[in-house]
């Protein structure tokens, strides 16, 4: 997309003003942002599953620690 200017009966193709280049750069940046947003959406979709797994593992670790502590206390209080 360029404008044609006639100078001395010679057709010269001149680029559009600097504003046009800025618009093209902005379009490229917007397209990159759209791709990043789409990949972020995919990442966010998988995050609840990871959170559930991590919460389950944390609960199991706390339960195991509680059982171990309870067992140690029982041995101390009820010898034999």
ZADOBA-166681 format. One record per residue: residue in three letters; x negated, y, z negated of N, C-alpha, C, CB in turn. Coordinates in pm, whole numbers, padded with zeros to 5 digits, always signed. Last residue first. Glycine has a CB too. Layout:
BEGIN
ALAXYZXYZXYZXYZ;...
This chain:
BEGIN
UNK-00499-04908-07625-00480-05049-07644-00403-05112-07541-00417-05075-07768;UNK-00360-04592-07715-00475-04681-07687-00435-04828-07699-00591-04651-07784;UNK-00187-04356-07629-00147-04494-07659-00262-04589-07632-00025-04535-07577;UNK-00321-04119-07570-00223-04122-07679-00185-04263-07721-00100-04046-07639;UNK-00494-04193-07363-00545-04122-07479-00450-04135-07598-00567-03975-07446;UNK-00326-04313-07177-00438-04390-07232-00492-04325-07361-00551-04403-07127;UNK-00161-04095-07120-00105-04215-07183-00214-04301-07244-00025-04297-07082;UNK-00340-03924-06994-00278-03882-07122-00223-04004-07195-00164-03777-07098;UNK-00392-04074-06765-00503-04040-06856-00447-04000-06993-00589-03924-06798;UNK-00139-04081-06649-00204-04206-06687-00317-04179-06786-00258-04278-06563;UNK-00099-03812-06596-00009-03883-06687-00071-04011-06737+00122-03912-06620;UNK-00299-03772-06405-00304-03699-06532-00217-03769-06636-00258-03552-06512;UNK-00205-03941-06201-00338-03964-06260-00348-03894-06395-00448-03913-06165;UNK+00041-03823-06147+00037-03962-06194-00097-03989-06261+00060-04061-06077;UNK-00047-03573-06056+00039-03584-06173+00038-03723-06232+00181-03545-06138;UNK-00185-03643-05827-00258-03580-05938-00177-03589-06067-00289-03433-05905;UNK+00028-03746-05678-00083-03833-05714-00163-03775-05830-00174-03854-05594;UNK+00177-03512-05649+00236-03628-05716+00126-03723-05762+00334-03701-05621;UNK-00003-03356-05502+00040-03313-05635+00099-03428-05714+00141-03199-05625;UNK-00015-03513-05269-00136-03489-05347-00101-03445-05489-00224-03382-05279;UNK+00251-03498-05182+00194-03629-05216+00068-03612-05301+00163-03708-05088;UNK+00265-03224-05131+00352-03283-05234+00297-03419-05277+00497-03298-05182;UNK+00082-03206-04920+00057-03133-05045+00140-03192-05159+00088-02981-05028;UNK+00212-03360-04726+00081-03403-04777+00048-03333-04909-00028-03374-04674;UNK+00440-03202-04689+00453-03340-04735+00322-03391-04794+00497-03430-04619;UNK+00324-02968-04592+00399-02964-04718+00415-03105-04775+00538-02899-04697;UNK+00216-03061-04352+00128-03009-04456+00198-03005-04591+00078-02869-04418;UNK+00451-03132-04215+00350-03234-04244+00259-03188-04357+00268-03267-04117;UNK+00573-02880-04199+00640-02991-04266+00540-03099-04306+00749-03051-04176;UNK+00387-02739-04046+00417-02696-04183+00482-02808-04261+00507-02572-04182;UNK+00402-02875-03805+00277-02877-03881+00303-02838-04026+00174-02783-03818;UNK+00662-02808-03733+00626-02948-03752+00499-02959-03836+00607-03018-03616;UNK+00645-02529-03705+00729-02587-03810+00696-02734-03837+00875-02573-03773;UNK+00458-02502-03476+00419-02469-03612+00512-02527-03719+00415-02320-03627;UNK+00554-02538-03222+00492-02652-03286+00460-02625-03433+00366-02691-03213;UNK+00650-02286-03155+00743-02400-03153+00686-02519-03227+00777-02439-03009;UNK+00422-02133-03153+00517-02114-03262+00616-02231-03267+00593-01980-03245;UNK+00307-02213-02913+00237-02241-03039+00335-02232-03155+00120-02143-03059;UNK+00491-02112-02733+00470-02257-02738+00402-02295-02869+00385-02304-02618;UNK+00457-01839-02786+00587-01903-02811+00573-02054-02820+00687-01866-02701;UNK+00199-01804-02694+00226-01788-02836+00359-01853-02872+00226-01640-02875;UNK+00237-01833-02422+00156-01934-02491+00177-01926-02642+00007-01917-02456;UNK+00396-01605-02379+00450-01737-02352+00370-01846-02422+00454-01763-02201;UNK+00213-01405-02447+00336-01420-02525+00397-01558-02504+00438-01310-02487;UNK+00021-01438-02245-00016-01457-02386+00107-01480-02473-00095-01336-02438;UNK+00177-01374-02020+00118-01508-02032+00081-01537-02177-00006-01523-01940;UNK+00230-01107-02081+00341-01200-02067+00290-01344-02082+00412-01182-01930;UNK-00025-00997-02072+00046-00999-02199+00161-01098-02195+00098-00860-02234;UNK-00079-01023-01800-00161-01096-01896-00090-01106-02030-00298-01029-01913;UNK+00115-00844-01702+00123-00986-01665+00040-01071-01760+00075-01006-01519;UNK+00016-00607-01810+00148-00655-01851+00161-00804-01819+00260-00575-01782;UNK-00227-00584-01669-00227-00598-01815-00095-00654-01865-00256-00462-01881;UNK-00126-00554-01409-00211-00669-01441-00213-00691-01591-00355-00648-01387;UNK+00007-00311-01442+00083-00430-01403+00003-00555-01437+00118-00426-01251;UNK-00208-00142-01498-00105-00164-01600-00023-00288-01569-00014-00042-01610;UNK-00339-00148-01254-00406-00199-01372-00306-00229-01483-00512-00100-01422;UNK-00143-00022-01098-00182-00161-01068-00252-00223-01188-00274-00166-00945;UNK-00144+00228-01219-00022+00147-01223-00055+00001-01195+00082+00200-01120;UNK-00400+00316-01157-00364+00296-01297-00240+00209-01309-00341+00430-01366;UNK-00375+00341-00883-00467+00241-00936-00434+00212-01083-00613+00288-00921;UNK-00196+00555-00877-00157+00426-00820-00247+00315-00874-00163+00430-00666;UNK-00347+00765-00982-00230+00716-01055-00188+00578-01006-00113+00814-01041;UNK-00529+00834-00788-00576+00757-00903-00460+00698-00983-00662+00844-00992;UNK-00353+00805-00473-00417+00879-00580-00453+00784-00695-00325+00992-00630;UNK-00427+00556-00227-00338+00643-00302-00415+00709-00414-00218+00565-00357;UNK-00691+00572+00014-00619+00510-00098-00527+00610-00165-00717+00452-00201;UNK-00647+00627+00358-00700+00674+00230-00623+00606+00118-00691+00830+00218;UNK-00735+00557+00674-00657+00504+00565-00724+00551+00436-00646+00347+00572;UNK-00711+00764+00947-00794+00719+00836-00702+00669+00726-00887+00833+00784;UNK-00703+00814+01285-00627+00761+01172-00724+00710+01066-00529+00648+01218;UNK-00790+01110+01430-00839+00978+01393-00756+00933+01273-00994+00980+01359;UNK-00738+01375+01488-00683+01274+01578-00737+01134+01550-00713+01312+01722;UNK-00836+01498+01256-00907+01510+01384-00868+01400+01480-01059+01508+01361;UNK-00659+01285+01061-00761+01390+01055-00837+01387+01186-00857+01371+00933;UNK-00380+01166+00910-00437+01192+01042-00532+01310+01029-00326+01219+01149;UNK-00352+00917+00669-00366+01061+00692-00434+01079+00827-00447+01131+00576;UNK-00150+00684+00514-00233+00711+00631-00233+00861+00655-00180+00634+00757;UNK-00159+00520+00197-00106+00625+00284-00203+00647+00399-00083+00758+00206;UNK-00108+00180+00115-00189+00301+00120-00126+00398+00218-00335+00269+00161;UNK-00084-00117+00000+00000+00000+00000-00089+00124+00000+00096-00001-00121;
